[in-house]
Amino acid sequence: MIKIENVHKQFKKLKALDNINVDFNKGQVVSLIGPNGSGKTTLIKSILGLVKPDNGQILFNGISTDKDISYRNQIGYMPQIGRYPDNMKIGQVFQMIRNLRGTDHKIDEELFYRFKLDTMQDKTMKSLSGGTRQKVSAALAFLFDADVLILDEPTAGLDPIASEVLKEKIIAEKKKGKLILLTSHILSDLEELTTDVLYLQDGKVVLYNSIKELYDLTGEDKLSKAIAYVMKNGNQQQEFHYRKIANG
Amino acid sequence: MLKISKYVLYDILRNRVVLAYTAFLLLVSLSLFQMEENSSKAVLSLLNIVLIVVPLVSMVFSTIHWYNSYEFIELMLTQPVSRKKVLLSEFAGIGSSLVTAYLVGVGIPVVLYNFDSTGIALLLIGSLLTLVFTSIAFFASIKSRDKARGIGAALLLWFFFALIFDGLLLVILFAFSDYPLEKVIMVLSSFNPIDLGRIYLMLQMDVSALMGYTGATYKDFFGSSAGMIYTFGTLLLWMIVPLLLSLRSFSKKDL
């Protein structure tokens, strides 16, 4: 469904994405995992067209995302830090986004009501706490029943109840056979959702496997342990590499 | 596109700066027309104020508004809306509100006191200058990432067009005073929208008779319909070119 081909992105000296080649398909729940600054958000933003790759291309259902922006009709996006116009009220933001997307979409307001956003429609965005902002972002991402959901740190900043509600929602959407891309540092959150793991480091894909393959590969049966194994081994390899350079 | 412009306009109306700008222009224009016996003299004074204030306000307001609506722009771009559409809607929203402010603030007094070809020319030039400087401000703010830099660039550009450019012209005039420079200066002034507007309007007025031989050469050109087309065409170019450049660099920008 989403095909990423040879994507490079450089910010000044930092290589944020280094020759990424991956395929995401319907029915997958892909967890993007990696240390801070490994390029997870940059990859997500490239898919959305917010960041323009220096090289390579991203295809959505075979069409380059650079040429036609209508693919964004099929994406629900929840940013890591939701930023909204300060002066707008919650109700107005929802009204505006619905207005922009047009009326021929199915509307899914489950999260809107379960997060009780309907009771605070008249609050302005600048008066909201970080958690409530996250709720708004989440409700917006799921609002149009989109085929692809891209969730960047969805549970960060949410209280345990809201976090549980969101997870239930993600599982429900997974059952509908949607493609879901997730990033999170809380691996226990991902464990029950994910079908595939994409591990990034320094802008490179270290591994992209289904969760079963990952468990077989590492001999672990918990995501957190398996990832710890990968990180440790990855680091060992790197250290070895450095030692080789040092010894000349 | 209209959908997005609607939200931009709504946001502009809420922060009341444009309303204050309208009131300011209205107050200045009305008091000038009240003070001067001869209304065409008042138009001349008004011209001088308009040529300073309109570019300044258009640039500073557009730049600040651009940075303040960054969140809005980001939100739009995660939706199925193209970058071109977002930029043009922003431009349409800001441009139309500033032009409306100008047409109300200066237009109403001019229609009341001095509604002739000079008055209409003043309104046209003022509106065009508003759009020209809004477009230049867009370019400056897209090119510079943080707010302080953007506003600094906008102010510098304004300073250049309002003051420094004229200084440079004077230097050239003095240095080459032995040569006939009328044509050269005419061409050079096309590089400054404010100067172009000023010369065009001055020559619509009676004061041009006082400008001697140079005035006569200019009057020959700017008084004719070719001169009018040239002036408005150049001003339109001044609006379109920065806007196209902004579109180009905005479509490549990372958010």
Contacts between the chains, C-beta under 8 A, distances in Angstrom:
chain1	res1	chain2	res2	distance
A	11	B	254	7.8
A	45	B	254	7.8
A	45	B	255	7.5
A	48	B	77	7.8
A	48	B	78	5.9
A	49	B	77	7.1
A	50	B	74	7.4
A	50	B	77	6.0
A	50	B	78	7.0
A	50	B	254	7.1
A	50	B	255	4.6
A	51	B	254	4.6
A	51	B	255	7.1
A	52	B	252	5.8
A	52	B	253	7.5
A	52	B	254	6.1
A	69	B	80	5.7
A	69	B	81	7.1
A	69	B	82	4.8
A	70	B	80	5.6
A	71	B	80	7.7
A	72	B	78	7.1
A	72	B	79	6.2
A	72	B	80	4.0
A	72	B	81	7.9
A	73	B	80	4.6
A	77	B	78	4.9
A	79	B	78	7.3
A	83	B	70	7.8
A	83	B	71	4.1
A	83	B	74	6.0
A	83	B	75	7.4
A	84	B	71	5.6
A	84	B	72	7.8
A	84	B	75	6.3
A	85	B	11	6.8
A	85	B	69	6.8
A	85	B	71	5.4
A	85	B	72	4.4
A	85	B	75	7.3
A	86	B	71	7.3
A	87	B	11	6.4
A	87	B	14	5.8
A	87	B	15	7.8
A	93	B	75	7.9
A	96	B	7	6.0
A	97	B	75	7.7
A	97	B	79	6.4
A	99	B	3	6.0
A	100	B	3	6.3
A	100	B	4	7.5
A	100	B	76	7.4
A	100	B	79	5.2
A	100	B	80	7.6
A	100	B	81	6.3
A	101	B	79	6.6
A	101	B	80	6.9
